[in-house]
Amino acid sequence: MAAFAMLAALACNQSKDTSVHQSMYDLNMPIIQTKYTADPSPIVIGDTLYLYTSHDDDHGENFIMRDWLLYTTTDMVNWQDRGAVASLRDFKWYKNNNGAWAQQVVERNGKFYMYCPIHGNGISVLVADSPYGPFVDPLGGTLVWQKEHWYDIDPTVWIDDDGQAYMYWGNPNLYYVKLNEDMISYSGDIVELPHIEDYQEGPWFYKRNGKYYLAFASTCCPEGIGYAMSDSPTGPWEYKGHIMDHTHRDRGNHPGIIDYKGKSWCFGQNYDIFRLEESRHAERRSVALAEMHYNEDGTIQEIPYFVDLKIEQVEWFNPYKKVQAETMAWGYGLKTIPKNQWGKDRWDQLVTNIDDGEYIKLRGVDFGSGAKSFTVCASALLYGGSIEIRLDDFDGKLVGKVDIGCTKNELEQFTTKIRGAKGVHDLCLVFKASRYQEKNLFQLDWWRMDQ
């Protein structure tokens, strides 16, 4: 209970005491801390889970949303930031700079389709040959737009076993259409369904073991996560209850549900990263994660609020490879920026905004018989600083330290010896100031351990 009391105290503390904040990640805080993320849309491609999200502006009071982001993982606790993969600028016909609401990405015939609501302008679609983009607009306009109202938000798409694709959407009403095989057009009329008990918005439509599911953000506010089931992709839908109950600890929610590596996962969203700084409300949301369990009859066991859970890592992390620095389980206070937003690998990011005392934490790192050296690629415009390499937590066992001097803003490699890193531990890269500089110490590109 002491940890929860600490979190309550932090919510009213305006200072940036990152060492305290970061020691609390075991509360199952949101999985991304370097940006505000919302509207999770997971998809499994090969051995990797790809998580697309919308993006709240760092200073937004209401919904300021301009692009869509991508994160990837293979272990469900360490996430690599892949940057913004699409934005409102990809719709040349749209002349404003806000309204990039809850998206979903699906794959068909080797192409990736991103269904994008632009608030007040219906639902459009982008398509790419890679999950990283670039995404392009094949229609030059909207896929669905009922201009008499603003209910056309939160699309969710599922391709059934017979090849028929369906798109559901809507707040406060619920609609669906049958998509054509090209995935950018539909046949028949838009169908409005009878109201489902507790339905508000954010539907997530999928099929599992022959049963159809419609999870959704339940009646606002605060929103929980409810769900309904059906024997048909078009209903009728029978309300089944809560996946996560309404709670005063949250305000809005938005489910994204998927099976991955033998477990079922429910993504949602909350305001807990924003609560580390302020107790008031603003639309700066963060994606959170919970493991989910089904009963034998296909119904879903209710899960507690995200903070009250613990996510079990599904595989250990390998440090003996080039690890992009933007891969982390926790990095509160840090930011990421594109390494080269015009380059071929637009997904490649740099970690920046690095201040004294902040750190990157990776969970479940398997050092095996022992690491002997640590190499990091970094740049420092001015005085630089150092990285302490610690095990288990920010103040854990020190196994190495590397100094990063002025590189005139050019990326250079720095190497140090490692002693005592064996077996499986959490890994912390703790950033320390130089004598003359406490903020914006350097930027990180990648790192690697060697045996």
Salt bridges, closest charged atoms under 4 A:
ASP39 OD1 - HIS254 ND1 3.21
ASP47 OD1 - LYS261 NZ 3.46
ASP56 OD2 - ARG285 NE 2.78
ASP57 OD1 - ARG66 NH1 3.40
ASP58 OD2 - LYS335 NZ 2.97
GLU61 OE1 - ARG280 NH1 2.74
GLU61 OE2 - ARG284 NH2 2.81
ASP67 OD1 - HIS55 ND1 2.74
ASP81 OD2 - LYS35 NZ 2.87
ASP129 OD1 - LYS111 NZ 2.67
GLU148 OE2 - HIS149 NE2 3.98
ASP160 OD1 - LYS207 NZ 3.22
ASP161 OD2 - LYS207 NZ 2.82
ASP198 OD2 - HIS242 NE2 3.52
ASP198 OD2 - HIS246 NE2 3.00
GLU238 OE2 - LYS240 NZ 3.43
ASP245 OD1 - HIS242 NE2 3.29
ASP259 OD2 - ARG208 NE 2.85
GLU278 OE1 - ARG280 NE 2.49
GLU283 OE2 - ARG251 NE 3.94
GLU283 OE2 - HIS281 NE2 2.85
GLU291 OE1 - LYS263 NZ 3.80
GLU291 OE2 - HIS293 NE2 3.70
ASP308 OD2 - ARG249 NH1 2.84
GLU315 OE1 - LYS261 NZ 2.82
ASP348 OD2 - LYS339 NZ 3.90
ASP355 OD2 - LYS16 NZ 3.51
ASP355 OD2 - LYS439 NZ 3.87
GLU358 OE2 - LYS16 NZ 2.96
GLU388 OE1 - ARG390 NE 2.92
ASP392 OD1 - HIS425 ND1 3.07
ASP393 OD1 - LYS361 NZ 3.22
ASP445 OD2 - LYS339 NZ 2.78
ASP450 OD2 - ARG448 NE 3.26
